[in-house]
Amino acid sequence: MRTNIPSLILAAIGTVQAATYYVSPKGSDNAAGTMAAPFASFARGQTAAQPGDTVYFRGGEYDYTAATTACPSQTGLVAGLELTKSGTQGHMIHYMAYPGETPLFNFVGIKQSCRIKGIWVSGNWIHLKGLEVTGVPQNNRLNHESWAVWVTGSFNIFELLNMHHNMGPGLFIQRGAGNLGLNCDSHHNRDSLTSNGDGQSADGFGVHISVGDTGNILRGCRAWMNTDDGYDCINAFEPVTWDHCIAAYSGYKPGTLIQLPDGNGNGFKAGGYGADATLLPANAPKHIVKNCLAFNVKAAAFYANHHPVSCYFYNNTGYNSNPDFDMLGLKANGTTAGVAITVGTYRNNIAYGGKLVSNNTYSAADDADNSWTLPVTVTNGDFLSVDTAGVFGPRKPDGSIPDFQFMHLVKGSDLIGAGVNVGLPFAGTKPDLGAFPYGTTTSIEAKAAAVAPQAWRIESGLGGTANLVTNLSWPAQLRIEIVDIAGRSDHVVCEVPAGPHSLALRTGTLSAGVHFVHVDGPGFSESEKIVLR
């Protein structure tokens, strides 16, 4: 099958007559759902929406005072809102902030004495964009955390969510395949009433999926001032990818540098199953952490967390943490007692400030080509700045992380070109070390992956007006995007249904220079560099 992309998009649109609805705090659920007569509630918008439709939320506060059901017990689960209606492949249901406005969903008014999910996404093919979620409470001391957004569905996109001041994690993926967290923020979350300790479970992001839940990715996200970890995938039974994400100030009382004894305080916690050897999967997943930044956390910036196999840590920067990279694995017998093995595959990483690495037992780490193993010297002079100003400032209009200079390489640094090719895009003859290649001022660079489970290639047409032909064959929907050298989206090309395709991607509208064609889907993430002249 060979299709020109514009025709593919038109064909997809033509199969479903999409509708647009509006919701406002000043609306009425008896209204028509138009711009002039909006609905009042998310629930009414969900009732109206069909696959392919968009529901816009006007700015203002949407207050919740009760869950959708009564508490089954004091340890039971309830939700302020459940999204059960699914879109379909190629026709997602979009719930989005009206352009230029911020809808705030506040769950602090729910007083039921049990465990609370703010928004529970159990449906599939749902797109949430630009929503602010706050105030999800804990109302007794009998449970662990509550959750801002709790996910058990598949193929959903969570974009530009701002989740803060909740008594538990921001985005928590419990089940489901192919979910994408894109440019989301999770911060100032604290679970002070958790039964096993204040701060023990309020991660910024959690992915704790079951066997078969492949293809979950967090990209361009920020987590700061969360009392537990920034990102956590303990007890995940399929690979998780963190791509161009940031973590800072984990393990502290939000808004302060007061350490909470029970908050773990890691930046990126990549895996692990606790100390019980019976929980270990026969084929433990190898998570991917790439192009990420973690700094000023209470514990480890990047943590292997007793994982039984080696995950991939590529082109990350750890700064001023305790340590920057903790390589702690399990003993060969599957326990945490005694001397543990060292795990993790580390390439092109920078560790600077604080303790650099720990638990590299007998120097057994697979850690060639990092700042602590190469003949380089890391100093403040290698970076444009070691001041964190701007890292958590407002995002750009396209949703990407703001420009800042912190931990970006300066001209002449011996960290430039000191790395090794691990399959990620790079300029020059060899990759730079760290999350930020020389010459960039934002934390979002080219979107890529280290592992390609299904081969594809650009066959021809690298001229500015020629076609770019890409062969694809995959059993699930794939998403194709073209980004520039700084990782900014030139445009989303399309979502391609399952099956073999030969697609003509027209490049005539793109500027000259380096671009990357990025293909994403369940269990698949790969990029190819193109140069347009």
LINURRA-V123880 format. One record per backbone hydrogen bond with DSSP energy under -0.5 kcal/mol. CO is the residue of the C=O (numbers start at 1). NH is the residue of the N-H. If there is no record, write none. Layout:
# LINURRA-V123880
co: [CO	CO]
nh: [NH	NH]
This chain:
# LINURRA-V123880
co: [1	3	4	4	5	6	7	8	9	10	11	12	12	13	16	19	21	22	23	24	28	33	37	37	38	39	41	42	43	44	45	50	53	54	54	55	56	56	57	60	61	62	64	65	73	76	78	79	81	82	83	83	88	91	91	92	92	93	93	94	94	95	96	98	101	102	102	103	103	104	104	105	105	106	107	109	112	114	115	116	117	118	118	119	119	120	120	121	121	124	125	126	126	127	128	129	131	132	133	134	136	143	146	147	148	149	150	151	151	154	156	157	157	158	159	161	161	162	162	163	164	165	166	166	167	169	170	170	171	172	172	173	177	179	180	180	181	181	182	184	185	186	187	189	190	191	191	194	197	198	201	202	203	204	204	205	206	209	210	212	214	216	217	218	219	221	222	223	224	226	229	230	231	232	233	239	240	241	241	242	243	245	246	247	248	249	250	251	253	257	258	259	260	265	266	267	267	268	268	269	269	272	273	274	275	276	277	281	285	287	288	289	290	292	293	294	295	299	300	301	302	303	304	307	309	311	311	312	312	313	314	316	317	318	319	321	323	323	324	325	325	326	327	328	328	330	331	335	338	341	344	344	345	347	348	349	350	352	353	355	355	356	358	359	360	361	365	366	369	370	370	374	377	379	380	382	385	388	390	396	400	405	405	408	409	410	413	415	415	431	435	436	437	441	443	446	451	457	457	460	463	466	467	468	468	469	470	472	474	477	478	479	480	480	481	482	482	483	484	485	488	491	491	494	494	496	499	501	502	503	503	504	504	505	507	513	514	515	516	516	517	518	519	520	521	524	526	528	530	532]
nh: [502	504	7	8	9	10	11	12	13	14	15	15	16	16	18	54	56	39	58	27	31	22	33	34	28	24	45	46	47	48	49	53	94	21	56	96	23	58	98	104	63	106	109	111	76	115	117	68	120	84	122	123	91	52	88	52	94	95	127	55	96	129	57	101	103	60	104	105	132	62	106	107	134	64	110	111	114	139	78	147	80	81	120	121	150	83	122	152	153	87	93	128	157	95	159	97	162	105	164	107	167	195	169	118	119	172	121	174	175	125	180	128	159	182	130	163	185	133	164	187	135	135	168	190	146	148	149	172	206	151	174	208	155	217	158	182	183	219	160	222	163	224	165	227	192	194	199	197	200	262	203	228	170	170	171	232	173	237	213	214	178	241	181	243	183	246	186	248	188	251	204	205	269	207	236	216	288	218	243	290	220	293	223	295	225	252	298	260	256	259	253	261	263	299	230	231	269	270	303	233	271	235	276	273	277	279	280	284	287	312	242	314	244	317	247	319	249	322	267	268	326	270	307	330	311	313	345	289	314	347	291	350	294	352	296	355	301	322	302	327	358	304	343	306	307	341	334	331	340	329	346	366	313	315	434	371	318	320	321	323	324	325	327	361	363	364	367	346	348	373	374	376	379	382	383	410	407	391	393	399	396	385	408	384	439	413	416	418	433	419	437	409	440	404	445	448	453	459	471	469	466	507	469	470	505	459	503	501	499	522	496	520	493	494	518	490	491	516	487	446	484	482	493	480	496	478	474	472	3	470	505	5	506	468	510	532	485	530	483	518	528	481	526	479	524	521	519	517	515	513]
